[in-house]
């Protein structure tokens, strides 16, 4: 964005580019939250459990990406695809946060 461009209001984006931008920002925020929680959980684990968590997380990321690719495939050639994909990634990441939080709470 240039200095002359007004900030995007993600509470009510208007154009497709604004919707896509806001969806990407929401996904980035959810991903940062997931990474922070993952690190907190990892710090509670022994090495074998850390390895298992890393393996599980790699599988989860691959599955998440496959689910979102499938879900958003009908829009893949459209201008809104990136927003749809980001929304899907955000939704699944927020669900994963619940899973990791449960695992962390179990170890508190």
N, C-alpha and C positions, 0 to 999 in steps of 0.2 A: 504494500500500500504506500502511496506517495503521501507527502505532507498535506496535499490539497484534498486527499480522499477522506471523507468522514469515517469515523470508526464504524465497524459493523455491529449492529445490535443483534446479538444472537438470541435474544428473547423473542424477536419477531423479524427474522431474516426475510427479505423480499425476493430477490433474484436468485436464480439457481446457483450462481457463483457464491452468493452469501450463504445459502443453505449448505452447500458443499464445504465451505470454509468453516462454518460453525460445527458441522458434523465432524470434521477432521479435528478441530480443537477439543471437542468432547471426547473423541477417541484418544487423543494424546493425554488428556487429563486422566481418563480411566486407566490407561496403560501405565502412567506414572504411579497411580495408586496401587495397581497390581504389583509393579516392581518393588515398591516400598514394602508391601505386605509380604511378598515372596521373601525378601531379605530378612524381615523379622522372623518369619517362620523358619527359614534356613538356619538362622542363628541358634535356634532351639534344638537342632537336630545333631545326631552323631554323623560320622562320615558316611556310613551305609545308607542312612535315611536321606542325607543330602543328595547322594547319588540317585536314589530312587525318586526323590522329588524332582531333580533336574530332568531325569528321563521322562517322568510323567508330564512335566511342564512342556517339554519338547513335543510330545505326542498331542497334548492339549492344543498347543499353538497350531500345529498342522491340521488338527480336526477343526478348530475354529475357522481357520482360513478356508478349508474345503467347504464347510457349511455356508460361509458367507459368499464364496464363489458361486455355489449352487443357488443360493437364495437370490442373489442379485444378477444372475446370468441373463434374465430377460431384458435387463436394462444396460447391459455391458457396452453397447454402442451409443448410449445416450449421454447427454450432458449431465444428468443427475446421478449417473452410476457411482461416482466417487462418494457422493453423499449417502446414497443407499448402503454402499459397502461400509463406510465409516459407521453408520448407524448400527449395522449388524455387528461389526467388530466391538463397538461400545457395549451393546446389549449383552453379548456373550462374555465380554471381559468383566462386566459388572456381576454377572452370574458366577464367574470364576472367583471373584473377590469373596463372595459368600462362602464358597467351598474352602478357600484358603483360610478365611477367618475362622471357620469351624475347626479346621485342622490346628490352627494356632491356639484357639481357645481350649482345645482338648489337651494341649501340651503346657498350659499355664499352671 
